[in-house]
Amino acid sequence: MKIQSLLAAAGWICLSCQGVAQYAVRMPDPFAGLSWHEKRELKNQASGFFNASEPVVAKAAKSTVSIYYQGGRICYGTVVMTGSSQQPSILTKWSEIKKASNQLVVMTSAGKAFAATLTGVYPDHDLALLDYDGNNAELTPLDLSQAAPLPLGSFILMANPDGNVESLGVVSVESRSLRDMDKAYLGVMMDFSKEQEGIALQKIMPGSAAAKAGLQAGDIILAVDQENLTGFMEMRTLLQRLQPGSEIIVTYKRGNARKKTKVALGSLSENPTIRRIPQERMNIMERMGATPSDIRTGFPSVIQSDMPIAPSDAGAPITDLDGKIAGIVIARGSRIKTYIIPTSTIQNLLTKAPQTASHGNAQLIKRGPSDFDNQAENPRDENPRDQVRRLLGKPTVTGDKNQENIRKIQEVLEKLPQRHKNDP
């Protein structure tokens, strides 16, 4: 298949699949208003892209499991090897399974069901390690030896246990921390009303790094180190790449004089007086057109993508177009934000012993879910992802298969000791 057709299909899928995560509203038919030959062409291109991509995620799919609680899938899991064990474990999203951690059932890519138990957590990353009852040969650990390089704009794919491409997107922001303590802080308010060379400063925050370095309101920042700045987004992107404590050389203009000053950047967490969007308003904004994860911020290391997912998709592996593992999807942040823990971070994490569930709970409570909105989802006749797959002529999970999965899960639960099933 020609690469032009694949890219065209990929672009169309990215646009139409943005509706997959919009669980709060009924999505329109993405084919509405198109002529029959336009529909046929788009279907052929999209099907071609899915078919060409499935071999790419084949290995990752074998290391992906579905995690069920009371007959419903609550998240995915990725089979991994830890540094302290000779047996595989399952890595998944802690906040999605914590309330049901003693009644979990794992469904493998081969359709076999096992009981799973919590063995430890990595609370900073909202990750949990699970052990399972079953033959170790049933699960294939993910090969994390080769991390996928992910420059901006890279296509990434999410695998599911059936071997299908569950979702796709592009890398929109490279790996960074979402914790305030890790965010560099200059301490300026920019003047967006002035269009000129450089970045005009409207206000300098008292006691900030900029104030200590002698910057004043009215100054115009021209460059940071050797990088010339022409717009506000460039300044923001540059600061996202830097760490608190970093020293930078700021070139600026004051009046007609061109000057330089050394700035030691502070930390965003050290400035509680910064005006921010109120949390209630932020929650509303994040839920517009999407169902976000409860825990969706504060991660020490994540890649950001526009990949549309549901909160129950967390825990699945992500690959690049060569099949190399890019990371594990951890949260849906908003309509345009999905967060992925990169492979290098996971490799490092798995060399360390996990913490206990009680410690993880304490950390989770301290961190706090971003949104405890318990409103029921609007009823919908069809999952939007299934709608897109149906329109593309791709198979969806049938009722018979769902019933078969539920039967297997019930069999596993019935075999568990009564004490195990009813533990809080």
One Martini backbone bead per residue (centre of mass of N, CA, C, O) as a GRO file, in nm:
protein
  424
    1MET     BB    1   0.097   0.035   0.021
    2LYS     BB    2   0.075   0.354   0.004
    3ILE     BB    3   0.183   0.605   0.205
    4GLN     BB    4  -0.034   0.814   0.134
    5SER     BB    5  -0.277   0.642   0.220
    6LEU     BB    6  -0.196   0.596   0.513
    7LEU     BB    7  -0.183   0.895   0.598
    8ALA     BB    8  -0.470   0.966   0.522
    9ALA     BB    9  -0.602   0.761   0.708
   10ALA     BB   10  -0.474   0.855   0.971
   11GLY     BB   11  -0.591   1.139   0.970
   12TRP     BB   12  -0.889   1.056   0.968
   13ILE     BB   13  -0.887   0.886   1.226
   14CYS     BB   14  -0.794   1.106   1.423
   15LEU     BB   15  -1.046   1.280   1.380
   16SER     BB   16  -1.278   1.070   1.430
   17CYS     BB   17  -1.155   0.945   1.710
   18GLN     BB   18  -1.206   1.183   1.904
   19GLY     BB   19  -1.500   1.067   1.971
   20VAL     BB   20  -1.437   0.821   2.153
   21ALA     BB   21  -1.400   1.003   2.431
   22GLN     BB   22  -1.706   1.117   2.400
   23TYR     BB   23  -1.914   1.008   2.650
   24ALA     BB   24  -2.119   1.263   2.705
   25VAL     BB   25  -2.186   1.225   2.398
   26ARG     BB   26  -2.336   1.197   2.099
   27MET     BB   27  -2.209   1.083   1.811
   28PRO     BB   28  -2.168   1.141   1.501
   29ASP     BB   29  -2.160   1.044   1.189
   30PRO     BB   30  -1.861   1.059   1.006
   31PHE     BB   31  -2.028   1.005   0.714
   32ALA     BB   32  -2.189   1.242   0.709
   33GLY     BB   33  -2.232   1.396   0.383
   34LEU     BB   34  -2.121   1.173   0.212
   35SER     BB   35  -2.046   1.011  -0.046
   36TRP     BB   36  -2.017   0.691  -0.153
   37HIS     BB   37  -1.721   0.717  -0.268
   38GLU     BB   38  -1.604   0.851  -0.014
   39LYS     BB   39  -1.669   0.626   0.181
   40ARG     BB   40  -1.513   0.403   0.039
   41GLU     BB   41  -1.233   0.534   0.044
   42LEU     BB   42  -1.209   0.567   0.356
   43LYS     BB   43  -1.249   0.273   0.428
   44ASN     BB   44  -1.007   0.163   0.272
   45GLN     BB   45  -0.790   0.330   0.411
   46ALA     BB   46  -0.851   0.254   0.705
   47SER     BB   47  -0.831  -0.052   0.674
   48GLY     BB   48  -0.541  -0.047   0.571
   49PHE     BB   49  -0.416   0.069   0.828
   50PHE     BB   50  -0.507  -0.145   1.027
   51ASN     BB   51  -0.385  -0.391   0.881
   52ALA     BB   52  -0.088  -0.276   0.876
   53SER     BB   53  -0.073  -0.239   1.205
   54GLU     BB   54  -0.120  -0.515   1.348
   55PRO     BB   55   0.174  -0.638   1.328
   56VAL     BB   56   0.304  -0.417   1.511
   57VAL     BB   57   0.118  -0.512   1.782
   58ALA     BB   58   0.149  -0.821   1.832
   59LYS     BB   59   0.352  -0.840   2.068
   60ALA     BB   60   0.206  -0.650   2.265
   61ALA     BB   61  -0.063  -0.811   2.278
   62LYS     BB   62   0.062  -1.068   2.427
   63SER     BB   63   0.123  -0.854   2.686
   64THR     BB   64  -0.192  -0.821   2.710
   65VAL     BB   65  -0.449  -0.746   2.950
   66SER     BB   66  -0.752  -0.804   3.108
   67ILE     BB   67  -0.935  -0.630   3.371
   68TYR     BB   68  -1.162  -0.763   3.609
   69TYR     BB   69  -1.486  -0.658   3.767
   70GLN     BB   70  -1.777  -0.796   3.795
   71GLY     BB   71  -1.764  -0.850   3.460
   72GLY     BB   72  -1.583  -0.586   3.414
   73ARG     BB   73  -1.383  -0.376   3.251
   74ILE     BB   74  -1.128  -0.149   3.406
   75CYS     BB   75  -0.859  -0.252   3.255
   76TYR     BB   76  -0.535  -0.278   3.171
   77GLY     BB   77  -0.239  -0.490   3.114
   78THR     BB   78   0.120  -0.544   3.163
   79VAL     BB   79   0.365  -0.768   3.096
   80VAL     BB   80   0.636  -0.817   3.331
   81MET     BB   81   0.969  -0.774   3.450
   82THR     BB   82   1.136  -0.788   3.745
   83GLY     BB   83   1.424  -0.755   3.944
   84SER     BB   84   1.293  -0.960   4.193
   85SER     BB   85   1.196  -1.167   3.960
   86GLN     BB   86   1.122  -1.479   3.766
   87GLN     BB   87   0.832  -1.367   3.737
   88PRO     BB   88   0.569  -1.248   3.613
   89SER     BB   89   0.395  -0.937   3.585
   90ILE     BB   90   0.140  -0.684   3.641
   91LEU     BB   91   0.085  -0.373   3.487
   92THR     BB   92  -0.109  -0.100   3.632
   93LYS     BB   93  -0.370   0.099   3.741
   94TRP     BB   94  -0.425   0.181   4.062
   95SER     BB   95  -0.693   0.363   4.077
   96GLU     BB   96  -0.870   0.140   3.916
   97ILE     BB   97  -0.807  -0.122   4.138
   98LYS     BB   98  -0.816  -0.061   4.453
   99LYS     BB   99  -1.125  -0.143   4.522
  100ALA     BB  100  -1.055  -0.449   4.364
  101SER     BB  101  -0.774  -0.603   4.447
  102ASN     BB  102  -0.933  -0.889   4.563
  103GLN     BB  103  -1.130  -0.924   4.270
  104LEU     BB  104  -0.946  -1.010   4.032
  105VAL     BB  105  -0.946  -1.061   3.669
  106VAL     BB  106  -0.756  -1.224   3.421
  107MET     BB  107  -0.734  -1.172   3.064
  108THR     BB  108  -0.603  -1.314   2.803
  109SER     BB  109  -0.522  -1.338   2.467
  110ALA     BB  110  -0.628  -1.655   2.487
  111GLY     BB  111  -0.886  -1.654   2.700
  112LYS     BB  112  -0.765  -1.671   2.990
  113ALA     BB  113  -0.840  -1.713   3.340
  114PHE     BB  114  -0.733  -1.521   3.635
  115ALA     BB  115  -0.632  -1.459   3.936
  116ALA     BB  116  -0.560  -1.149   4.116
  117THR     BB  117  -0.293  -0.982   4.302
  118LEU     BB  118  -0.158  -0.761   4.512
  119THR     BB  119   0.201  -0.653   4.560
  120GLY     BB  120   0.221  -0.341   4.458
  121VAL     BB  121   0.334   0.011   4.446
  122TYR     BB  122   0.357   0.326   4.236
  123PRO     BB  123   0.229   0.617   4.329
  124ASP     BB  124   0.356   0.842   4.148
  125HIS     BB  125   0.250   0.663   3.879
  126ASP     BB  126  -0.009   0.491   3.924
  127LEU     BB  127   0.104   0.194   3.994
  128ALA     BB  128   0.060  -0.169   3.964
  129LEU     BB  129   0.125  -0.491   4.102
  130LEU     BB  130   0.057  -0.823   3.978
  131ASP     BB  131  -0.052  -1.128   4.065
  132TYR     BB  132  -0.109  -1.485   3.975
  133ASP     BB  133  -0.319  -1.756   3.889
  134GLY     BB  134  -0.098  -1.969   3.717
  135ASN     BB  135   0.066  -2.029   3.439
  136ASN     BB  136   0.349  -1.868   3.340
  137ALA     BB  137   0.329  -1.950   3.029
  138GLU     BB  138   0.070  -1.771   2.964
  139LEU     BB  139   0.276  -1.528   2.994
  140THR     BB  140   0.416  -1.247   2.811
  141PRO     BB  141   0.667  -1.054   2.829
  142LEU     BB  142   0.775  -0.747   2.779
  143ASP     BB  143   0.993  -0.582   2.561
  144LEU     BB  144   1.218  -0.321   2.707
  145SER     BB  145   1.506  -0.293   2.562
  146GLN     BB  146   1.360  -0.106   2.333
  147ALA     BB  147   1.327   0.215   2.300
  148ALA     BB  148   1.127   0.447   2.161
  149PRO     BB  149   1.166   0.702   1.960
  150LEU     BB  150   0.986   1.034   2.033
  151PRO     BB  151   0.916   1.256   1.840
  152LEU     BB  152   0.749   1.493   1.729
  153GLY     BB  153   0.473   1.343   1.552
  154SER     BB  154   0.458   1.062   1.631
  155PHE     BB  155   0.337   0.760   1.577
  156ILE     BB  156   0.092   0.581   1.779
  157LEU     BB  157   0.003   0.263   1.938
  158MET     BB  158  -0.267   0.061   2.067
  159ALA     BB  159  -0.302  -0.231   2.232
  160ASN     BB  160  -0.477  -0.541   2.238
  161PRO     BB  161  -0.541  -0.873   2.315
  162ASP     BB  162  -0.661  -0.928   2.010
  163GLY     BB  163  -0.447  -0.761   1.808
  164ASN     BB  164  -0.546  -0.477   1.801
  165VAL     BB  165  -0.604  -0.147   1.724
  166GLU     BB  166  -0.738   0.061   1.957
  167SER     BB  167  -0.537   0.313   1.906
  168LEU     BB  168  -0.440   0.652   1.793
  169GLY     BB  169  -0.151   0.884   1.751
  170VAL     BB  170   0.037   1.167   1.862
  171VAL     BB  171   0.309   1.341   1.954
  172SER     BB  172   0.285   1.656   2.141
  173VAL     BB  173   0.471   1.588   2.405
  174GLU     BB  174   0.738   1.550   2.561
  175SER     BB  175   0.898   1.443   2.814
  176ARG     BB  176   0.754   1.510   3.145
  177SER     BB  177   0.658   1.686   3.422
  178LEU     BB  178   0.351   1.737   3.640
  179ARG     BB  179   0.506   1.857   3.871
  180ASP     BB  180   0.561   2.141   4.041
  181MET     BB  181   0.851   2.068   4.156
  182ASP     BB  182   0.952   2.024   3.831
  183LYS     BB  183   0.884   2.321   3.758
  184ALA     BB  184   0.981   2.585   3.602
  185TYR     BB  185   1.036   2.934   3.734
  186LEU     BB  186   1.043   3.276   3.653
  187GLY     BB  187   0.824   3.525   3.710
  188VAL     BB  188   0.617   3.615   3.467
  189MET     BB  189   0.427   3.855   3.281
  190MET     BB  190   0.289   3.870   2.976
  191ASP     BB  191   0.244   4.083   2.689
  192PHE     BB  192  -0.016   4.028   2.453
  193SER     BB  193  -0.060   4.326   2.318
  194LYS     BB  194   0.233   4.297   2.198
  195GLU     BB  195   0.377   4.335   1.867
  196GLN     BB  196   0.705   4.202   1.864
  197GLU     BB  197   1.009   4.163   1.931
  198GLY     BB  198   0.976   3.928   2.132
  199ILE     BB  199   0.907   3.948   2.500
  200ALA     BB  200   0.685   4.109   2.683
  201LEU     BB  201   0.678   4.255   3.010
  202GLN     BB  202   0.432   4.325   3.256
  203LYS     BB  203   0.535   4.136   3.507
  204ILE     BB  204   0.696   4.096   3.826
  205MET     BB  205   0.745   3.869   4.061
  206PRO     BB  206   0.791   3.865   4.377
  207GLY     BB  207   1.083   3.678   4.448
  208SER     BB  208   1.168   3.588   4.185
  209ALA     BB  209   1.391   3.502   3.951
  210ALA     BB  210   1.355   3.763   3.785
  211ALA     BB  211   1.389   3.964   4.019
  212LYS     BB  212   1.677   3.867   4.110
  213ALA     BB  213   1.794   3.937   3.805
  214GLY     BB  214   1.652   4.237   3.722
  215LEU     BB  215   1.388   4.228   3.603
  216GLN     BB  216   1.139   4.425   3.420
  217ALA     BB  217   0.892   4.602   3.343
  218GLY     BB  218   0.918   4.625   2.978
  219ASP     BB  219   1.079   4.416   2.905
  220ILE     BB  220   1.257   4.232   2.635
  221ILE     BB  221   1.273   3.915   2.535
  222LEU     BB  222   1.508   3.756   2.300
  223ALA     BB  223   1.679   3.538   2.478
  224VAL     BB  224   1.787   3.195   2.558
  225ASP     BB  225   2.079   3.184   2.546
  226GLN     BB  226   2.091   3.076   2.200
  227GLU     BB  227   1.771   3.128   2.190
  228ASN     BB  228   1.548   3.264   1.998
  229LEU     BB  229   1.258   3.476   2.056
  230THR     BB  230   0.908   3.523   1.906
  231GLY     BB  231   0.723   3.370   2.125
  232PHE     BB  232   0.528   3.243   2.379
  233MET     BB  233   0.548   2.936   2.316
  234GLU     BB  234   0.856   2.920   2.321
  235MET     BB  235   0.883   2.992   2.620
  236ARG     BB  236   0.715   2.761   2.734
  237THR     BB  237   0.870   2.524   2.607
  238LEU     BB  238   1.143   2.587   2.734
  239LEU     BB  239   1.056   2.564   3.037
  240GLN     BB  240   0.963   2.259   3.015
  241ARG     BB  241   1.276   2.160   2.974
  242LEU     BB  242   1.332   2.268   3.252
  243GLN     BB  243   1.481   2.295   3.571
  244PRO     BB  244   1.501   2.349   3.879
  245GLY     BB  245   1.806   2.546   3.908
  246SER     BB  246   1.852   2.649   3.649
  247GLU     BB  247   2.079   2.818   3.433
  248ILE     BB  248   2.026   3.127   3.258
  249ILE     BB  249   2.055   3.334   2.966
  250VAL     BB  250   1.923   3.660   2.939
  251THR     BB  251   1.809   3.838   2.663
  252TYR     BB  252   1.750   4.198   2.666
  253LYS     BB  253   1.532   4.488   2.640
  254ARG     BB  254   1.599   4.836   2.750
  255GLY     BB  255   1.484   5.015   2.545
  256ASN     BB  256   1.792   5.055   2.365
  257ALA     BB  257   1.909   4.834   2.545
  258ARG     BB  258   2.131   4.557   2.553
  259LYS     BB  259   2.097   4.267   2.768
  260LYS     BB  260   2.228   4.061   3.044
  261THR     BB  261   2.124   3.767   3.247
  262LYS     BB  262   2.129   3.564   3.528
  263VAL     BB  263   1.913   3.272   3.585
  264ALA     BB  264   1.762   3.111   3.865
  265LEU     BB  265   1.542   2.879   3.869
  266GLY     BB  266   1.249   2.793   3.994
  267SER     BB  267   0.957   2.669   4.159
  268LEU     BB  268   0.621   2.628   4.141
  269SER     BB  269   0.582   2.524   4.445
  270GLU     BB  270   0.706   2.811   4.568
  271ASN     BB  271   0.424   2.955   4.433
  272PRO     BB  272   0.110   2.988   4.574
  273THR     BB  273   0.018   3.282   4.437
  274ILE     BB  274  -0.055   3.172   4.182
  275ARG     BB  275  -0.263   3.212   3.928
  276ARG     BB  276  -0.537   2.990   3.882
  277ILE     BB  277  -0.742   2.766   3.781
  278PRO     BB  278  -1.003   2.653   3.905
  279GLN     BB  279  -1.080   2.330   3.970
  280GLU     BB  280  -1.375   2.325   3.882
  281ARG     BB  281  -1.321   2.448   3.603
  282MET     BB  282  -1.115   2.239   3.509
  283ASN     BB  283  -1.303   1.994   3.520
  284ILE     BB  284  -1.499   2.097   3.306
  285MET     BB  285  -1.293   2.128   3.076
  286GLU     BB  286  -1.193   1.824   3.078
  287ARG     BB  287  -1.504   1.712   3.020
  288MET     BB  288  -1.503   1.833   2.743
  289GLY     BB  289  -1.535   1.567   2.529
  290ALA     BB  290  -1.470   1.385   2.796
  291THR     BB  291  -1.337   1.106   2.996
  292PRO     BB  292  -1.158   1.129   3.261
  293SER     BB  293  -0.938   1.058   3.481
  294ASP     BB  294  -0.902   1.082   3.809
  295ILE     BB  295  -0.596   1.027   3.761
  296ARG     BB  296  -0.418   1.308   3.564
  297THR     BB  297  -0.180   1.401   3.758
  298GLY     BB  298   0.157   1.424   3.889
  299PHE     BB  299   0.361   1.310   3.700
  300PRO     BB  300   0.709   1.260   3.658
  301SER     BB  301   0.664   1.090   3.366
  302VAL     BB  302   0.548   1.208   3.042
  303ILE     BB  303   0.368   1.158   2.754
  304GLN     BB  304   0.201   1.342   2.503
  305SER     BB  305  -0.128   1.289   2.355
  306ASP     BB  306  -0.418   1.257   2.124
  307MET     BB  307  -0.510   0.991   2.214
  308PRO     BB  308  -0.801   0.812   2.221
  309ILE     BB  309  -0.947   0.737   2.540
  310ALA     BB  310  -1.032   0.548   2.810
  311PRO     BB  311  -0.990   0.486   3.139
  312SER     BB  312  -1.001   0.159   3.077
  313ASP     BB  313  -0.718   0.175   2.897
  314ALA     BB  314  -0.536   0.163   3.111
  315GLY     BB  315  -0.218  -0.030   3.082
  316ALA     BB  316  -0.140  -0.014   2.795
  317PRO     BB  317   0.053  -0.054   2.531
  318ILE     BB  318   0.297   0.131   2.336
  319THR     BB  319   0.372   0.199   1.992
  320ASP     BB  320   0.535   0.221   1.719
  321LEU     BB  321   0.570   0.163   1.369
  322ASP     BB  322   0.798  -0.074   1.460
  323GLY     BB  323   0.705  -0.201   1.759
  324LYS     BB  324   0.815  -0.030   1.966
  325ILE     BB  325   0.827   0.060   2.295
  326ALA     BB  326   0.691   0.362   2.442
  327GLY     BB  327   0.477   0.247   2.664
  328ILE     BB  328   0.224   0.339   2.913
  329VAL     BB  329  -0.090   0.400   2.960
  330ILE     BB  330  -0.238   0.622   3.230
  331ALA     BB  331  -0.416   0.878   3.100
  332ARG     BB  332  -0.695   1.091   3.082
  333GLY     BB  333  -0.710   1.445   3.068
  334SER     BB  334  -0.854   1.512   2.784
  335ARG     BB  335  -0.947   1.556   2.468
  336ILE     BB  336  -0.609   1.622   2.401
  337LYS     BB  337  -0.515   1.427   2.657
  338THR     BB  338  -0.259   1.179   2.681
  339TYR     BB  339  -0.083   0.963   2.905
  340ILE     BB  340   0.265   0.839   2.897
  341ILE     BB  341   0.482   0.604   3.011
  342PRO     BB  342   0.791   0.563   2.952
  343THR     BB  343   1.011   0.310   2.911
  344SER     BB  344   1.250   0.420   3.080
  345THR     BB  345   1.083   0.452   3.341
  346ILE     BB  346   0.994   0.157   3.370
  347GLN     BB  347   1.270   0.028   3.387
  348ASN     BB  348   1.354   0.176   3.647
  349LEU     BB  349   1.112   0.093   3.828
  350LEU     BB  350   1.156  -0.232   3.808
  351THR     BB  351   1.425  -0.213   4.001
  352LYS     BB  352   1.216  -0.149   4.220
  353ALA     BB  353   1.052  -0.161   4.501
  354PRO     BB  354   0.751  -0.172   4.598
  355GLN     BB  355   0.484  -0.058   4.764
  356THR     BB  356   0.243  -0.051   4.970
  357ALA     BB  357  -0.091  -0.015   4.977
  358SER     BB  358  -0.111   0.179   5.220
  359HIS     BB  359   0.093   0.381   5.110
  360GLY     BB  360  -0.052   0.429   4.842
  361ASN     BB  361  -0.314   0.541   4.964
  362ALA     BB  362  -0.190   0.783   5.109
  363GLN     BB  363  -0.078   0.914   4.850
  364LEU     BB  364  -0.349   0.933   4.699
  365ILE     BB  365  -0.494   1.113   4.902
  366LYS     BB  366  -0.289   1.343   4.896
  367ARG     BB  367  -0.316   1.391   4.593
  368GLY     BB  368  -0.579   1.341   4.462
  369PRO     BB  369  -0.829   1.354   4.280
  370SER     BB  370  -0.939   1.560   4.023
  371ASP     BB  371  -1.226   1.388   4.018
  372PHE     BB  372  -1.553   1.323   4.198
  373ASP     BB  373  -1.748   1.275   3.972
  374ASN     BB  374  -2.060   1.077   4.010
  375GLN     BB  375  -2.186   1.095   3.755
  376ALA     BB  376  -2.366   0.959   3.532
  377GLU     BB  377  -2.364   0.834   3.244
  378ASN     BB  378  -2.479   0.862   2.951
  379PRO     BB  379  -2.676   0.703   2.767
  380ARG     BB  380  -2.581   0.440   2.526
  381ASP     BB  381  -2.601   0.222   2.257
  382GLU     BB  382  -2.290   0.293   2.170
  383ASN     BB  383  -1.976   0.264   2.151
  384PRO     BB  384  -1.776   0.479   1.987
  385ARG     BB  385  -1.559   0.276   1.903
  386ASP     BB  386  -1.757   0.073   1.776
  387GLN     BB  387  -1.867   0.267   1.569
  388VAL     BB  388  -1.610   0.312   1.410
  389ARG     BB  389  -1.552   0.011   1.350
  390ARG     BB  390  -1.816  -0.044   1.201
  391LEU     BB  391  -1.777   0.174   0.975
  392LEU     BB  392  -1.496   0.017   0.890
  393GLY     BB  393  -1.545  -0.303   0.917
  394LYS     BB  394  -1.478  -0.381   1.208
  395PRO     BB  395  -1.447  -0.570   1.470
  396THR     BB  396  -1.637  -0.648   1.754
  397VAL     BB  397  -1.761  -0.711   2.051
  398THR     BB  398  -1.956  -0.960   2.122
  399GLY     BB  399  -2.202  -1.095   2.304
  400ASP     BB  400  -2.087  -1.385   2.315
  401LYS     BB  401  -1.807  -1.306   2.418
  402ASN     BB  402  -1.897  -1.168   2.674
  403GLN     BB  403  -2.036  -1.417   2.797
  404GLU     BB  404  -1.781  -1.591   2.803
  405ASN     BB  405  -1.614  -1.410   2.988
  406ILE     BB  406  -1.808  -1.410   3.228
  407ARG     BB  407  -1.800  -1.714   3.278
  408LYS     BB  408  -1.495  -1.731   3.343
  409ILE     BB  409  -1.496  -1.530   3.577
  410GLN     BB  410  -1.696  -1.680   3.760
  411GLU     BB  411  -1.523  -1.935   3.791
  412VAL     BB  412  -1.288  -1.797   3.936
  413LEU     BB  413  -1.447  -1.674   4.177
  414GLU     BB  414  -1.558  -1.950   4.289
  415LYS     BB  415  -1.254  -2.052   4.364
  416LEU     BB  416  -1.237  -1.857   4.572
  417PRO     BB  417  -1.204  -1.771   4.868
  418GLN     BB  418  -1.418  -1.618   5.075
  419ARG     BB  419  -1.215  -1.430   5.206
  420HIS     BB  420  -1.097  -1.311   4.943
  421LYS     BB  421  -1.367  -1.195   4.823
  422ASN     BB  422  -1.440  -1.012   5.105
  423ASP     BB  423  -1.220  -0.835   5.112
  424PRO     BB  424  -1.147  -0.488   5.140
   0.00000   0.00000   0.00000
